[in-house]
């Protein structure tokens, strides 16, 4: 275990540079977990961006996930494909809702995840962008794993 600075703890196979490269380059959904009001965890898959130490997502302002995170921003996350070789990053952090960034982050996510073949979906999502809020996740720690050397 090593620390890259006083705020983020790094564990596992990769250093912070490898983790940031992986998060910036992986175009798969992130699994986000949060704590519901009844004390049980909820796990959802969301499109994400990684920018300058922050994970960003966008959701409708009135959705259940936004209400849960507004009440309690503690969360866990994982970015990992479902196929071999098994590798990825997980961690915990604090999520905050940032309504003024909702439409802009939604546009960034659409640009990242959708291509010109999905114009109809992109247009539908953009029509609803006034009702989006961004989710900003500040990680406390990262854990990475990479079994690709064993799974060739």
C-alpha positions in Angstrom: 0.0 0.0 0.0 1.2 3.5 -0.8 -0.2 7.0 -0.7 0.0 9.3 -3.7 -1.0 12.3 -1.5 -2.7 12.8 1.9 -6.2 12.4 0.4 -6.3 9.2 -1.7 -5.1 5.8 -0.6 -3.8 3.5 -3.4 -3.8 -0.3 -3.1 -3.4 -3.1 -5.5 -1.5 -3.7 -8.7 -1.4 -0.2 -10.2 0.0 3.2 -9.3 -2.2 6.3 -9.6 -1.0 7.0 -13.1 -2.1 3.5 -14.3 -5.4 3.9 -12.4 -6.1 7.3 -14.0 -5.2 6.1 -17.5 -7.5 3.1 -17.0 -10.5 5.2 -15.8 -10.0 7.8 -18.5 -9.7 5.2 -21.3 -12.3 2.5 -20.3 -15.6 3.1 -22.0 -17.7 0.7 -19.9 -20.3 1.6 -17.3 -19.3 2.1 -13.7 -21.1 0.2 -11.0 -22.0 2.6 -8.2 -23.2 1.5 -4.8 -24.9 3.6 -2.2 -26.8 3.2 1.0 -30.6 3.4 0.9 -32.8 4.8 3.7 -33.6 1.3 4.8 -29.9 0.5 5.3 -29.6 -1.9 2.4 -27.1 -1.2 -0.4 -28.2 -0.3 -3.9 -25.9 -1.0 -6.9 -26.5 0.8 -10.3 -24.6 0.9 -13.5 -23.9 4.4 -14.9 -21.9 6.0 -17.7 -19.0 7.9 -16.1 -16.2 10.3 -16.9 -12.9 10.6 -15.0 -11.5 14.1 -15.0 -8.8 15.5 -12.8 -9.3 13.2 -9.9 -13.1 13.2 -10.0 -15.6 10.6 -11.3 -18.6 12.2 -13.0 -22.1 10.8 -13.9 -25.4 12.4 -14.8 -28.9 11.3 -13.7 -32.4 12.9 -13.7 -32.7 15.3 -10.7 -35.8 13.5 -9.3 -34.6 9.9 -9.7 -34.2 7.6 -6.6 -30.4 7.5 -6.9 -30.2 11.3 -6.7 -32.5 11.3 -3.6 -30.4 8.6 -2.0 -27.1 10.4 -2.7 -28.5 13.7 -1.5 -29.3 12.1 1.9 -26.0 10.1 2.2 -23.2 10.7 -0.3 -21.0 7.8 0.8 -20.6 5.4 -2.1 -18.5 2.6 -3.6 -17.7 2.2 -7.2 -16.1 -0.3 -9.6 -15.0 -0.1 -13.3 -14.3 -3.5 -14.6 -15.3 -5.5 -17.7 -17.3 -8.7 -17.3 -14.9 -10.7 -19.5 -11.3 -11.8 -19.3 -8.7 -10.7 -18.7 -10.1 -9.6 -15.3 -8.8 -6.2 -14.4 -10.2 -3.0 -13.0 -10.5 -0.4 -10.3 -12.8 -0.1 -7.4 -13.0 2.3 -4.5 -15.0 4.4 -2.1 -15.7 8.1 -2.0 -18.2 10.8 -1.4 -20.8 11.7 -4.0 -22.3 15.2 -4.4 -25.0 16.4 -6.6 -24.1 19.3 -8.9 -27.2 20.4 -10.7 -25.6 23.3 -12.6 -23.3 20.7 -14.3 -26.0 18.2 -15.3 -26.6 19.2 -18.9 -22.9 19.7 -19.7 -21.9 16.4 -18.1 -24.7 14.6 -19.9 -23.5 15.9 -23.2 -19.9 14.8 -22.4 -21.2 11.3 -21.5 -23.2 11.0 -24.7 -20.1 12.0 -26.7 -18.1 9.4 -24.8 -20.5 6.4 -25.0 -22.7 6.9 -28.1 -21.8 7.1 -31.8 -23.6 8.4 -34.8 -25.6 5.1 -35.0 -27.3 6.1 -31.7 -28.5 9.5 -32.7 -32.1 8.8 -31.7 -31.1 7.9 -28.2 -28.7 10.8 -27.9 -31.4 13.3 -29.1 -33.9 11.8 -26.6 -31.5 12.1 -23.7 -30.6 15.7 -24.7 -34.2 16.7 -24.8 -34.3 15.9 -21.1 -31.0 17.6 -20.2 -32.7 20.4 -18.3 -33.8 17.9 -15.7 -30.3 16.3 -15.2 -28.0 16.7 -12.3 -24.3 15.8 -12.3 -22.9 13.5 -9.7 -19.4 14.3 -8.6 -17.6 11.5 -6.8 -14.4 12.4 -4.9 -12.5 9.1 -4.3 -11.0 8.4 -0.8 -9.2 5.3 -2.0 -8.6 3.1 -5.1 -7.9 -0.6 -5.3 -6.8 -2.1 -8.6 -6.3 -5.6 -9.9 -4.9 -7.0 -13.2 -4.9 -10.7 -13.9 -4.1 -10.3 -17.6 -0.6 -11.8 -17.1 -2.1 -15.0 -15.8 -5.0 -15.2 -18.3 -3.3 -15.0 -21.7 
